[in-house]
Amino acid sequence: MDELILLFISVFAGFLGALLGLGGGLIIVPALTLFFHVHIRYAIAASLISVVATSSGAAIGYLKEGLTNLRLAVVLETGTVLGAIIGFLISASIKSSFLYLIFGALLMLSAIMMLSQRETQEVEINHPLSESLQLSGVYLGVDENLKPYNVAQLPLGLFLMFGAGILSALLGIGSGIFKVLAMDTVMKLPIKVSSATSTFMIGVTAAGSVGAFFLRGDVRPEIAAPVAIGVLVGAFIGSLVMVKIPASRIRKFFVIVLVIVSFEMMSKGFSE
């Protein structure tokens, strides 16, 4: 019975993760630790596998629909990986409680900003660096018409990805939420392109960490197997549904998740 419940939770986590480009860790880790009393080390390892499963399950659908910007993903991933390495090196010397409070407040502010944005926010002119790297693209709208988009403020976006990697390593949380925020609010990408590209990127980032957790013995098959299967199924369903959902509704879903994570991070900051 417990395995069946975990499977259903994992399906929902994969569905939401693929829809918003966040991975399934925001749901998997609390569910495993609070409801199933799994040790945090095993929960995090299963969460990383769920991120890879989310990316794998949704990537096919998003690539088929032309939502994932692969060129942009490769460019931005360099900043995230470098930031994660720096964050890991300095993690022992920085108190995380203050960072939780500050970033919780920033997430709340970001939620307010996203909620107040117009649905159409794409820029008409590419950033020069984006133009030289040919990062602009098109995506299929809900009206079945191809919509072109450009990439604004690429250097600032790359810098924010570097910061996202640092914060991800320091706070022990996934960087998907930071990636979608940077691409949507700073680089002015359509929310569907931001979510799809983030979904691809988080799988690349998490894949490297899974090997380390596996070698350390933190991957428990009896936990990871139902999580991976459920998340894979949910992510595939989410990738099919996301194409048909209006961008404004996806933005509202993302704002709700931002508010929840904001409160969670601030509560961690006060409790540490």
Rosetta blueprint (number, residue, H / E / L):
1 M L
2 D H
3 E H
4 L H
5 I H
6 L H
7 L H
8 F H
9 I H
10 S H
11 V H
12 F H
13 A H
14 G H
15 F H
16 L H
17 G H
18 A H
19 L H
20 L H
21 G L
22 L L
23 G L
24 G L
25 G H
26 L H
27 I H
28 I H
29 V H
30 P H
31 A H
32 L H
33 T H
34 L H
35 F H
36 F L
37 H L
38 V L
39 H L
40 I H
41 R H
42 Y H
43 A H
44 I H
45 A H
46 A H
47 S H
48 L H
49 I H
50 S H
51 V H
52 V H
53 A H
54 T H
55 S H
56 S H
57 G H
58 A H
59 A H
60 I H
61 G H
62 Y H
63 L H
64 K H
65 E H
66 G L
67 L L
68 T L
69 N L
70 L H
71 R H
72 L H
73 A H
74 V H
75 V H
76 L H
77 E H
78 T H
79 G H
80 T H
81 V H
82 L H
83 G H
84 A H
85 I H
86 I H
87 G H
88 F H
89 L H
90 I H
91 S H
92 A H
93 S H
94 I L
95 K L
96 S H
97 S H
98 F H
99 L H
100 Y H
101 L H
102 I H
103 F H
104 G H
105 A H
106 L H
107 L H
108 M H
109 L H
110 S H
111 A H
112 I H
113 M H
114 M H
115 L H
116 S H
117 Q L
118 R L
119 E L
120 T L
121 Q L
122 E L
123 V L
124 E L
125 I L
126 N L
127 H L
128 P H
129 L H
130 S H
131 E H
132 S H
133 L L
134 Q L
135 L L
136 S L
137 G E
138 V E
139 Y E
140 L E
141 G L
142 V L
143 D L
144 E L
145 N L
146 L E
147 K E
148 P E
149 Y E
150 N L
151 V L
152 A L
153 Q L
154 L H
155 P H
156 L H
157 G H
158 L H
159 F H
160 L H
161 M H
162 F H
163 G H
164 A H
165 G H
166 I H
167 L H
168 S H
169 A H
170 L H
171 L H
172 G L
173 I L
174 G L
175 S L
176 G H
177 I H
178 F H
179 K H
180 V H
181 L H
182 A H
183 M H
184 D H
185 T H
186 V H
187 M L
188 K L
189 L L
190 P L
191 I H
192 K H
193 V H
194 S H
195 S H
196 A H
197 T H
198 S H
199 T H
200 F H
201 M H
202 I H
203 G H
204 V H
205 T H
206 A H
207 A H
208 G H
209 S H
210 V H
211 G H
212 A H
213 F H
214 F H
215 L H
216 R L
217 G L
218 D L
219 V L
220 R L
221 P H
222 E H
223 I H
224 A H
225 A H
226 P H
227 V H
228 A H
229 I H
230 G H
231 V H
232 L H
233 V H
234 G H
235 A H
236 F H
237 I H
238 G H
239 S H
240 L H
241 V H
242 M H
243 V L
244 K L
245 I L
246 P L
247 A H
248 S H
249 R H
250 I H
251 R H
252 K H
253 F H
254 F H
255 V H
256 I H
257 V H
258 L H
259 V H
260 I H
261 V H
262 S H
263 F H
264 E H
265 M H
266 M H
267 S H
268 K H
269 G H
270 F H
271 S H
272 E L
